[in-house]
Amino acid sequence: MTSDIVAPSRALLAEPLVLPNGFVVPNRLAKAALSEGLGRRDFTPGTRIKNLYRRWADSGVGLSITGNVMVDRTAVGEPGNVIVEDRRHLDDLAAWATIAKSGGSKVWVQINHPGRQTPRTLTPRPVAPSAIAIPGTAKMFAQPRALSDAEIRDIIRRFATTAAVVTEAGFDGVQIHGAHGYLVSQFLSPLSNQRTDDWGGTPEKRRRFVLEVFRAIRAEVGADVPVGIKLNSADFQKGGFSEDESLEVVHALAAEGIDLLEISGGTYTSAAMLGVDDSLKESTRRREAYFLAYAERVRAERPELPLMLTGGFRTADGMVDALASGAIDLIGLGRPLAVQPDFPADLLAGRADASVVHPRRSGIRLLDNLTELTYYSVQMWRMAAGKEPAPDRHAALNVAQYLFNNGLESLRSPRA
Ligand SMILES: Cc1cc2nc3c(=O)[nH]c(=O)nc-3n(C[C@H](O)[C@H](O)[C@H](O)COP(=O)(O)O)c2cc1C
């Protein structure tokens, strides 16, 4: 391949993106949030997470979004979460930010509350919009109780506090985790939010929570700090959060001044975000980027809103096509970064055309979810220990190592 053929289109990947508030993302490649599972017992970042972000610092991405950071130590989503409730560990957070930014990437912290989607071993008495358990998962997730109005307001405040602390620590921006079945998406879905007060009952009331979270964060960090959201195109559940409702949420957030929308889809029990869900149409699964058709809808209705699309991108051609079509502005990459930390830099330099990451499917769903879960975590832990990822390592070894590190119960935790 000669560079004079590749350069003109590949050059799209290297173009800076200027958000409406003037914030500059140096290029069009972004690391999507990957829960690292590397926080210390006291929920601080510690050394291993910094090692991982040191390895990622030269990955070449313009924007790096951290794995989800929780807002409340009584609501832990996954083993090894970092939790930021106040300024107590500002120095440790600042050291993490400095390392993560040292290669020139902008780094945003993803902020999350798991709601009912938390293993019973971590959160025995979870809270949720309504007292409705995740169907069919009673062994993994405990029955939640409904939040009171005062508790909802407290969680909104917590999102804002976490955003204020991490940006004070030096992170460049924040992203609300509004996708994948966690608390924000529990409020949005009519299946999990059956409240009859001002927080549920109609689409407007169901989206009040996310709008209040956004407003509270904006009031804390100001207009210059970018605040984004990761949102589901749909949750792929019958009677659940639909594409049409998702679009309404997008309109409402755009009107409030959200700086970047990252599009994803699915929940832990319906893992469309990883491309492994049976309810994804075959035509969708065959497309490189799972949620591109929805992104096109958003772009048509809200052309001024900066869009990042995550899920399935693996080839330079697929990425360039998506950018060149004008449908999206940023390419989100999750699993490729866990296995090939230099992949974005290699793409930009023309040294790589495609990621080696491919679906590991046996056809047995439970086994596939297990392999998918452990494979990428173990790769991140290798980098955290100063080693390189080992993409060809046998899946069984990864499962064994995951169990050794986290225990059997942890396999029950959601990782996306
Ligand atoms: C091990 C692992 C951890 C993840 N953790 C998060 C997370 O903390 N927050 C989030 O929004 N998505 C998370 N995801 C989902 C990814 O951000 C991304 O949406 C998904 O992997 C699809 O993109 P990809 O095809 O490029 O991997 C995780 C995915 C994996 C495999």
The ligand as a MOL file (V3000), in Angstrom:
LIG
                    3D

  0  0  0     0  0            999 V3000
M  V30 BEGIN CTAB
M  V30 COUNTS 31 33 0 0 0
M  V30 BEGIN ATOM
M  V30 1 C -13.9150 -5.0560 29.8290 0
M  V30 2 C -14.8770 -3.9690 29.4040 0
M  V30 3 C -15.1890 -2.9420 30.2930 0
M  V30 4 C -16.0780 -1.9140 29.9050 0
M  V30 5 N -16.3410 -0.8870 30.7740 0
M  V30 6 C -17.1480 0.1370 30.3980 0
M  V30 7 C -17.3820 1.2500 31.2500 0
M  V30 8 O -16.8650 1.3580 32.3610 0
M  V30 9 N -18.2110 2.2160 30.7950 0
M  V30 10 C -18.8020 2.1710 29.5450 0
M  V30 11 O -19.5240 3.0890 29.1780 0
M  V30 12 N -18.5840 1.1410 28.7220 0
M  V30 13 C -17.7690 0.1430 29.1040 0
M  V30 14 N -17.5040 -0.8810 28.2210 0
M  V30 15 C -18.0840 -0.8220 26.8610 0
M  V30 16 C -17.1250 -0.1360 25.9060 0
M  V30 17 O -16.9230 1.2210 26.2460 0
M  V30 18 C -17.6700 -0.1630 24.4680 0
M  V30 19 O -18.9090 0.5120 24.4370 0
M  V30 20 C -17.8410 -1.5910 23.9390 0
M  V30 21 O -16.7160 -2.3780 24.2840 0
M  V30 22 C -18.0480 -1.5780 22.4100 0
M  V30 23 O -16.9780 -0.9830 21.7540 0
M  V30 24 P -15.8210 -1.8620 21.0270 0
M  V30 25 O -16.5220 -2.7160 20.0100 0
M  V30 26 O -14.8870 -0.8680 20.4230 0
M  V30 27 O -15.1920 -2.6850 22.0950 0
M  V30 28 C -16.6490 -1.9320 28.6090 0
M  V30 29 C -16.3360 -2.9740 27.7140 0
M  V30 30 C -15.4550 -3.9930 28.0980 0
M  V30 31 C -15.1190 -5.0710 27.1130 0
M  V30 END ATOM
M  V30 BEGIN BOND
M  V30 1 1 1 2
M  V30 2 1 2 3
M  V30 3 2 2 30
M  V30 4 2 3 4
M  V30 5 1 4 5
M  V30 6 1 4 28
M  V30 7 2 5 6
M  V30 8 1 6 7
M  V30 9 1 6 13
M  V30 10 2 7 8
M  V30 11 1 7 9
M  V30 12 1 9 10
M  V30 13 2 10 11
M  V30 14 1 10 12
M  V30 15 2 12 13
M  V30 16 1 13 14
M  V30 17 1 14 15
M  V30 18 1 14 28
M  V30 19 1 15 16
M  V30 20 1 16 17
M  V30 21 1 16 18
M  V30 22 1 18 19
M  V30 23 1 18 20
M  V30 24 1 20 21
M  V30 25 1 20 22
M  V30 26 1 22 23
M  V30 27 1 23 24
M  V30 28 2 24 25
M  V30 29 1 24 26
M  V30 30 1 24 27
M  V30 31 2 28 29
M  V30 32 1 29 30
M  V30 33 1 30 31
M  V30 END BOND
M  V30 END CTAB
M  END
